[in-house]
Amino acid sequence: MALEKLNIVALVVILGLWNGFGVAQQVPCYFIFGDSLVDDGNNNQLNSLAKANYLPYGIDFNGGPTGRFSNGKTTVDVIAELLGFNGYIPPYAQARGRDILKGVNYASAAAGIREETGQQLGGRISFSGQVQNYQRTVSQVVNILGDENTAANYLSKCIYSVGLGSNDYLNNYFMPLVYSSSRRYTPQQYADILLQAYAQQIRTLYNYGARKMALFGVGQIGCSPNALASNSPDGRTCVARINSANQLFNNGLRSLVDQLNNQLQDARFTYINVYGIFQDIISNPSSYGFRVTNAGCCGVGRNNGQITCLPLQAPCRNRREYLFWDAFHPTEAGNTVIGRRAYNAQSASDAYPIDINHLAQI
């Protein structure tokens, strides 16, 4: 019996399902699709204005600037820790060899669901481009594990998180001087078009082995320092027309989760209500230790939201008290609240129908 126990421990260590903190790794791998909220270095080598591989970005991150659009960890870093990973999920630009077996982060700053989204900022990898990169990864996983059935079985146990749509509003629909989408579509029509394209990519992920998917809704873009700086008379009141457009998308995404769960019964999908979590933080900031929710810790102009954080600019010192790091992105403290509530729902509305912790256990 003792020998059998020892063999099990040895097997767990060999498989790498145990991290340095004595926490069992819940799933073999974690694949991430998204934009600058979770990009951890994919844009560093692109010809793009959407980069964060310089100080003060990463000022509180172990190892300094990496390309993360925050002072420290992103939501998916927090989730990776909670899932028991020893170290963060590598960006696609750097993932090599057997490293890909723990998962890959495909996220790209300025990326959207629509191909043209973010083009004024230069190079970025759209949702469809990220899915194509994942398909390349899958063929590498098949080569490493030996055959398609083994690879499919392995991938079916992994967590997939998808968070796109923010830029389709920020760097498309609500940028009428650059994009025609707001003249061509009502907010409801636009949300429907986005969700149709989104669903297509999700089905491709499913066809390439994804079975446990967490779909992250869009946050309250109308409450970001940038939106407040540009469109709020008092710099505090959130911009209703932006938030209501975001809610149309989120309502459709929640409905899509129901649809996918009904149609693809060997897979499980869940919706993460980032919008609701933001609402809770902004309504009760002191209960989370926040003092400032309407301005960036680092930035230029009104609400520190008109121009994003400049190279070597001195950020605020009390970063733990700020919800936003710059014009658009949360601080590590903000990301930690979102990541924890996505993993372990604090209220019934945080995740639908289940949180990531329960998704991992299926």
C-alpha positions in Angstrom: 0.0 0.0 0.0 2.8 2.4 1.0 4.6 1.6 -2.3 1.4 2.2 -4.3 1.0 5.6 -2.6 4.7 6.5 -3.4 4.1 5.5 -7.1 1.1 7.8 -7.3 3.0 10.7 -5.8 5.9 10.0 -8.2 3.4 10.0 -11.2 1.9 13.3 -10.1 5.4 14.9 -9.9 6.4 13.4 -13.3 3.2 14.7 -14.9 3.9 18.1 -13.5 0.5 18.3 -11.9 1.9 19.6 -8.6 3.3 23.1 -8.2 5.9 24.5 -5.8 3.3 25.6 -3.3 2.0 22.1 -2.7 -1.2 22.8 -4.7 -2.4 20.1 -7.1 -2.7 21.4 -10.7 -6.4 21.0 -11.6 -6.0 20.7 -15.4 -3.1 19.7 -17.7 -3.3 22.9 -19.7 -4.8 26.4 -20.1 -5.3 28.1 -23.5 -6.0 31.8 -23.6 -7.6 33.9 -26.4 -8.1 37.7 -25.9 -6.9 41.2 -26.3 -4.6 43.6 -24.3 -6.4 42.7 -21.1 -4.6 39.4 -21.1 -1.8 39.8 -23.7 1.5 38.7 -22.1 3.9 39.5 -24.9 2.5 38.5 -28.3 2.5 42.1 -29.5 6.1 42.8 -28.5 7.5 41.9 -31.9 4.7 43.3 -34.0 4.8 46.6 -35.8 2.1 48.0 -33.5 1.4 51.0 -31.3 -0.3 48.6 -28.9 2.7 47.5 -26.9 3.5 47.5 -23.2 7.0 46.1 -23.0 8.4 49.1 -21.2 8.4 50.6 -17.7 6.3 51.5 -15.8 4.2 48.6 -17.3 5.3 45.6 -15.2 6.6 47.7 -12.4 5.2 45.3 -9.9 5.6 42.1 -11.9 8.3 39.6 -11.0 10.8 40.1 -13.9 9.6 43.6 -14.9 7.9 44.6 -18.2 6.8 41.6 -20.3 4.1 43.1 -22.6 1.4 42.8 -20.0 -0.9 45.9 -20.0 -0.8 46.4 -16.2 1.5 47.1 -13.3 1.5 43.4 -12.5 -0.6 40.3 -13.1 -3.5 40.0 -15.5 -6.7 38.1 -14.8 -5.5 35.0 -16.6 -2.3 35.0 -14.5 -4.4 35.0 -11.4 -6.6 32.2 -12.8 -3.5 30.2 -13.7 -2.3 30.5 -10.1 -5.7 29.4 -8.8 -5.7 26.4 -11.2 -2.4 25.3 -9.6 0.0 26.1 -12.4 3.6 26.5 -11.5 4.4 29.6 -13.6 2.3 31.5 -16.0 1.1 30.4 -19.4 3.6 31.4 -22.1 2.7 33.7 -25.0 2.4 32.0 -28.5 5.4 34.1 -29.7 7.6 32.4 -27.1 6.0 28.9 -26.6 8.4 26.2 -27.8 8.6 22.4 -27.7 6.9 20.6 -24.7 6.1 24.0 -23.1 3.0 24.0 -25.2 1.6 21.1 -23.2 0.8 23.4 -20.3 -1.1 25.7 -22.6 -0.5 28.8 -24.7 -1.6 32.4 -24.5 -2.6 33.7 -28.0 -4.0 37.1 -26.9 -3.0 40.2 -28.8 -3.5 43.8 -27.8 -5.9 45.8 -30.1 -7.4 42.5 -31.5 -11.1 42.1 -32.0 -13.6 39.7 -33.3 -13.8 41.7 -36.5 -10.7 41.6 -38.8 -10.5 45.4 -39.2 -10.8 46.2 -35.5 -7.8 48.0 -34.1 -6.1 48.5 -37.6 -5.3 52.1 -36.8 -2.9 50.9 -34.2 -1.0 48.6 -36.6 -0.2 44.9 -36.3 -2.4 42.7 -34.1 -3.7 39.1 -34.2 -7.5 39.0 -34.6 -9.6 36.3 -33.0 -9.5 34.3 -36.2 -5.7 34.7 -36.4 -5.5 33.5 -32.7 -7.6 30.4 -33.6 -5.4 29.6 -36.5 -2.3 29.8 -34.2 -4.1 27.4 -31.9 -4.7 25.0 -34.8 -0.9 25.0 -35.4 -0.4 24.3 -31.7 -2.8 21.3 -31.9 -0.8 19.7 -34.7 2.3 20.1 -32.6 0.5 18.5 -29.6 -0.5 15.5 -31.8 3.2 15.1 -32.8 4.4 15.3 -29.2 1.7 12.9 -27.8 1.9 10.5 -30.7 -1.6 10.4 -32.2 -4.8 12.3 -32.6 -6.9 10.3 -30.1 -4.3 10.8 -27.3 -4.1 14.5 -28.1 -7.9 14.9 -28.2 -8.2 13.2 -24.8 -5.5 15.5 -23.4 -7.0 18.7 -24.8 -10.5 17.7 -23.5 -9.3 18.1 -19.9 -7.9 21.6 -20.5 -9.4 25.0 -19.7 -9.9 27.5 -22.5 -10.7 31.1 -21.8 -11.9 33.6 -24.4 -12.2 37.3 -23.9 -12.8 39.4 -27.0 -15.2 42.2 -28.0 -13.8 45.2 -26.1 -11.8 46.5 -29.0 -14.8 46.0 -31.4 -16.4 48.8 -29.4 -13.3 50.8 -28.3 -11.3 50.6 -31.6 -14.2 50.3 -34.0 -17.8 51.0 -33.2 -17.2 54.1 -31.0 -14.5 55.5 -33.3 -16.8 56.9 -36.1 -14.0 59.0 -37.7 -12.0 55.9 -38.5 -14.7 53.2 -38.8 -18.1 53.2 -40.5 -19.7 50.4 -38.3 -21.7 52.8 -36.1 -23.3 54.3 -39.3 -24.0 50.9 -40.8 -25.4 49.1 -37.8 -27.6 49.8 -34.8 -26.0 48.6 -31.4 -28.2 45.5 -31.5 -27.3 44.7 -35.1 -23.6 45.2 -34.3 -23.8 42.9 -31.3 -25.5 40.2 -33.4 -22.9 40.4 -36.1 -20.1 40.2 -33.5 -21.7 37.2 -31.8 -22.2 35.4 -35.1 -18.5 35.7 -36.0 -17.5 34.8 -32.3 -19.7 31.6 -32.4 -18.0 30.5 -35.6 -14.5 30.7 -33.9 -15.8 28.9 -30.8 -17.0 26.1 -33.0 -13.6 25.8 -34.7 -12.0 25.6 -31.2 -14.5 22.8 -30.4 -13.6 21.0 -33.6 -9.9 21.1 -32.6 -10.4 19.6 -29.1 -11.7 22.4 -26.8 -14.3 21.0 -24.4 -14.2 23.3 -21.3 -14.6 27.0 -22.3 -15.0 30.1 -20.2 -16.3 33.0 -22.3 -15.6 36.4 -20.7 -18.1 39.2 -21.2 -17.0 42.7 -22.0 -16.5 45.0 -18.9 -17.9 48.4 -18.3 -16.0 50.3 -21.1 -18.2 53.4 -20.5 -16.6 53.6 -17.0 -13.0 53.4 -18.1 -10.8 56.5 -17.5 -10.7 57.0 -21.3 -14.4 57.0 -21.7 -14.8 59.3 -18.7 -12.2 61.7 -20.0 -13.7 61.9 -23.4 -17.5 61.7 -22.8 -18.4 62.3 -19.1 -19.3 65.8 -18.1 -18.2 65.4 -14.5 -15.5 62.8 -15.1 -17.3 60.4 -12.8 -20.6 59.4 -14.4 -20.2 56.4 -16.7 -21.1 56.8 -20.4 -24.5 55.1 -20.7 -24.6 54.7 -24.5 -21.3 52.8 -24.4 -22.3 50.6 -21.5 -25.7 49.8 -23.0 -24.1 48.7 -26.2 -21.7 46.4 -24.2 -24.7 44.9 -22.3 -26.3 43.9 -25.6 -23.2 42.0 -26.5 -23.0 40.4 -23.1 -26.6 39.4 -23.1 -26.1 37.7 -26.4 -22.9 36.0 -25.2 -24.8 34.6 -22.2 -27.5 33.2 -24.5 -24.8 31.7 -26.8 -23.5 29.8 -23.7 -27.0 28.2 -23.3 -27.1 27.5 -27.1 -23.7 25.8 -27.2 -24.3 23.8 -24.0 -27.5 22.4 -25.6 -26.0 21.7 -29.0 -22.5 20.4 -28.0 -23.3 18.1 -25.1 -19.9 16.6 -24.7 -18.5 20.1 -24.0 -19.2 22.6 -21.2 -19.4 26.4 -21.7 -19.7 29.1 -19.1 -20.1 32.9 -19.1 -18.0 35.1 -16.9 -19.9 38.3 -16.0 -17.0 40.8 -16.0 -19.5 43.7 -16.4 -21.3 42.8 -13.2 -18.1 42.3 -11.3 -16.9 45.8 -12.4 -20.3 47.2 -11.4 -19.9 45.7 -7.9 -16.4 47.1 -7.5 -17.4 50.6 -8.7 -20.5 50.6 -6.4 -18.5 49.3 -3.3 -14.9 50.3 -3.9 -13.9 50.5 -0.2 -14.9 46.9 0.4 -12.2 45.9 -2.1 -9.6 48.3 -0.8 -10.0 50.7 -3.7 -10.1 54.5 -3.3 -9.9 55.6 -7.0 -12.1 54.0 -9.6 -12.4 56.8 -12.2 -8.8 57.6 -13.1 -5.7 55.7 -14.2 -2.8 55.3 -11.9 -0.6 56.2 -14.9 -1.5 58.3 -17.9 -1.9 61.8 -19.3 -4.7 64.4 -19.3 -8.2 64.3 -17.7 -8.7 61.2 -15.5 -5.2 60.1 -16.6 -7.3 58.7 -19.4 -6.6 60.8 -22.6 -3.2 59.3 -23.4 -2.1 56.0 -22.0 1.0 55.4 -19.8 4.2 56.8 -21.4 7.6 55.2 -21.3 9.3 55.7 -18.0 6.5 57.9 -16.7 6.2 57.9 -12.9 2.9 56.1 -11.9 0.9 56.7 -8.7 2.5 55.2 -5.6 -0.6 53.8 -4.0 -1.3 51.3 -6.9 -3.2 49.0 -4.7 -5.9 51.7 -4.2 -6.5 52.2 -7.9 -8.9 50.1 -10.0 -7.4 51.2 -13.3 -3.7 51.2 -14.1 -4.0 53.3 -17.3 -6.7 54.7 -19.6 -8.2 51.2 -20.3 -6.7 48.4 -18.2 -7.1 47.4 -14.6 -4.3 47.3 -12.0 -3.1 44.0 -10.7 -5.4 44.7 -7.7 -8.4 45.0 -10.1 -7.3 42.0 -12.2 -7.0 40.0 -8.9 -10.7 40.7 -8.0 -11.9 39.7 -11.5 -9.7 36.6 -11.7 -10.7 35.3 -8.3 -14.4 35.8 -8.9 -14.2 34.2 -12.3 -12.5 31.2 -10.7 -14.7 31.1 -7.5 -18.0 32.9 -8.0 -18.6 35.3 -5.1 -22.2 35.9 -6.1 -24.6 33.8 -8.3 -24.3 36.3 -11.2 -20.5 36.2 -11.4 -20.5 33.0 -13.6 -23.2 31.2 -15.5 -23.9 28.4 -15.2 -20.7 27.5 -13.3 -17.4 29.1 -12.3 -14.0 28.1 -13.6 -13.2 26.0 -10.5 -16.2 23.8 -11.2 -15.5 23.8 -14.9 -12.1 22.4 -14.2 -13.6 19.6 -12.0 -15.9 18.3 -14.7 
